[in-house]
């Protein structure tokens, strides 16, 4: 598959979601099964030795998660403040910055040829830490307290990430030859699934998209790009190669925007959910572009 097809499908998914919102909105129940299928495909590429290597890189994993919970909420607040965004949008920006890494980061790491085991481990670690850090960070920046649904988060993480990846690893362990035979198709499956998820997300947020502000879109884009640059720069500064560095960059930059949207709707206003909705689309698009860049570079 051409590297240009990844971002093209992401954009195409967004267009179809905007043109046929009713159809794609009805596919909302497909999001979890699609993510599960992607995680299972990723599990087919993993072995236990990969996670042993993660333990050897525990200093990096902890440093990356620390960067995520310091730099991302601070950058979100500074962007909202410098752009003089309305209070509702500032709330949404901070919620996105203070949340954990999203499961989509694992998929983008897979597509970018990064260290999937390291990405999954950092997602799990950041999700566990978010239970305590997200309410505290929200209070620090917004002088408000947000109750994080810890039990629901962990259950969802287990269902979407751990179980399918573990099953994929089991299948790989016992039917290795068959897995190798289909391994070339796995990135294709993940790419099309991501494009469909983007279409569904856009369709579900059609009312919010209609109220877009270019200034808010710019703030979301800069927030995500700031995470990519900081994650990659930190890893290279620590002496790691590009495979590990691209993994950290994706993990730091791709937030669990779905959780931020849910919290915004529950504890604040519908307008405060808009930054999370935009981030949900943009970070998948930027992640696809980032993955496409590294796929092209690796082929060269």
N, C-alpha and C positions, 0 to 999 in steps of 0.2 A: 504494500500500500504506500503510495507516495506520501511524503511528509506533508505536502500541501493539503492533503485530504483531511487531516485532523482538524485544523482550524476551520476549513471550509464546511465540514459537517457540523461543527459547533454553531457557526453562523446560520447555516441552513436550518438547524434545529430551532434556533431562536425565531427565525422568520416564519417557519411553519407554526410554531406555538402562538405567534402573534396573529397570523392569518386565520387559524382555525382553533381559537381558544376553547370552544365548547368541546370539541372532539378530544383535544389533548388533556384538558382538565379532567375529563372522565377517566383518563389513564393514570390518575394519581396513585391508585393502589398498586400500580406496576413499579413504582420507584424502589421500594424495598426489595422486591424480587430481582429487579435489574441489578441493584447493588450487590445482592447476595450472589448472583450469577457471576458478576465481575470478580468478586472476592474469591469465589471458588476457582475461577480461572487463574487468578494470581496464586492461589494455594498450590496449584499444579506446578508452579515454577519454583516452589520453596522446598527446602529440606531442613532438618533440625540443625545441621552444621551452620546454616545461615544465622540462626538466633544465637548460637554460641559466639559467632563473630560479633554480634551486637553487644554482648556482654563485654567483649574486649574493647568495644568503643563506647563504654558507658559514660566516660567523661564527656564525649561529644554529645551523646543523647541528652544528658542532663543540661549541658550548656545551651543546646538548641531550644529545649523546652523553657529554660530560664529566659532566653532571649525572646521567645514567643510571648511570655506573660509580662515582660517589661516593655519591650520595644513596640509591640503591636497596639496595646491600649494607649500608650503615650502618643504614638504617631496618629492614631485615630482622633484623640482629643485635640492635638495640635492642629491637625488639618481642619477639623470642624471649627475650631476657634479662629484660625487664621482666615478661613473663608467666610466667617461670620454666618454660619449656617443656623437655621432656626433651632430652638431647643430640642424639638422632637427629633430632628435629624442628628443632632449631636448625641442624644441618648442612643439612637440606633447605631451610630458609628462606634461609640464606646462599647456597646454590647458585642458588636462584631469583633472588636479588638481584644476584648477580655475573655472570649470563649476559647474552647480547646481547638485542636486541629481537627479538620473534617475528614471523614472516611474517603472523600474524593481525592485527598492528597495521596493516599495509598495507590489509587488507580493511576494518577498522573505520574507518580514515581515509577510505576510499572511501565507505562508508556514511554517515559523518558530514559529508560534503561538505568534507573537508579537502584539503590539498595532497598528492596521492598520490605525485607525483614526489619531493617532499621526504621523505616517509615511507619510500619505497623506498631512497632514498639514505642515510638515517640507519640503516636496517636493515642495509644492506650495510656501512657504515662501522663500526657497532657489532659486527657479526659478525667482521670482520677484526681489530678491536682485542681482542675477547674471547679470541682465540687466546693472546694474551700476558697480558691483564689478569685473566681468570677464574682461572687457577691462582694468580696472585699474590694476588688478593683473597681467595681461599679460604684461602691460607696465612696471610694477615694476620689474618683473623677466626677461623680454626679451627686454625691451626698445623698445617695439613696441606697436602699438595701433590696437586693433581688434574691429570692429563694430559688436555688438551682434544683431541678428535679433529679437528684442524684441517682435514685433507684431506676428511674426510667432511662436515664442516660446510659447507665451501665448495662441494663438489659438490652437496649438497642445496640450498643457496641458489641456485646456478646453475640447477638443474633445476626448482625450484618457483617461483622469482621471476624471474630474469633472462630465461630462454628464453621462457616463455609471455608475459611482458609485451612482450618484443621482437617476438614473432610477432603479438601483438595490435596493436602499433603499426604493423607492416607492413600488416596487413589494413586498419587505419584509413586508412593512407596511400593505398592503391590502390582501396578500395571505400568511400569516405567516405559516400556517400549511403545505402548499405545499413546502415552502422553507425549513422548518425543515426536511421534508421527503427526500429532495435531497441534504441536506447540506454535507452529507458524501462523495458525489461525487465531490464536488467543488475543493478540493485540487488536485484530480486526473486530472481534466480538466486543471487546471493551470499548473501542472507539464508537461503534454504532450505538451501543447502550448509553454511553455518555451523551451522545447527540440527542437521543430520545428523551433522556432525563432533562436536558436543557429545554427542549420543546415543552415538556410538561410544566417545568418551573415557570417559564414565561407565560404559559396559558393560565396558570393559577394566580399569577400576579398581574393580570391584564389591567385591572383598575389602578394599581399602583404605578405601573409603567406609564399610564396615560398622564400621570402627574409628575413626570420626570423633570428634574432640573439639571442643566448641563454642569452647574457648579458641584452638585452632589455627585454626579457621575464621575467628574474629574477627581473629587476627593476619594471616592471608592477606588478608582484606578490607581491613584498615587499611593493609597494605603497598601494595596496588594503588591504593587511594584516595589515599595519600600521594604516589604517583608521578604520578597525574593532576593533583593540586593543584600540585605542585612544577613540573611541566612547563608547565602553563598559566600559572602565576604568573610563572615566569621569562620566558616569551615576551612576556607583556603588559608586564612591567617593562622589557623591552628595546625596547618600542615597536611590536611587531607586532600585526596585527589578529587577530580571533577565528579566522579560517580557518587561519592559520599556528599560532596558539596551541593550538587543539584538536588539530592534527596532532602537535605536540611533546608535548602531554599524553598522547596515546594511545601514542606511540612510547616515551616514558619508562616508562609504567606497564605496558605489555604485554610481558612477558618471554618468552624462548624456554624455557618451562617443560618442554617435551618433552626438551630437552637436559639440563636439571637432573635430571629423573627418570632418564634413561639413565645419567648420571654417578653419581647416588646409588646406583642398583642395582649398578653395576659396582665402585665404589670404597668404598661404605659398606654400609648395610643397607637392607632393604625398607622399614622404618619411615621412613628418611630420604627416601624417595621420595614419601611422603604429601603433604608441603606442595606439591610440584610438581604432583601429581595434582589437588589441590584448586584450586591457582592456575590450572591449565589450564581448568577449568570456570568458575571465578569471573571470570577476566579477559575471557573471551568474553561472559559475561552482562553484566558491568559495561560492557564496550565497546559492546555492543548498546544498553544503556540510555543511554550517553553519546551514541552516534550518533543514537538516537531523539530525545533532547533537542534536539540541534542541528538535526535535520531539521525538527522542529516549530518551532523558533525561526526558522529560515531561511524557512519558509513564511509565518510571520507578518510 
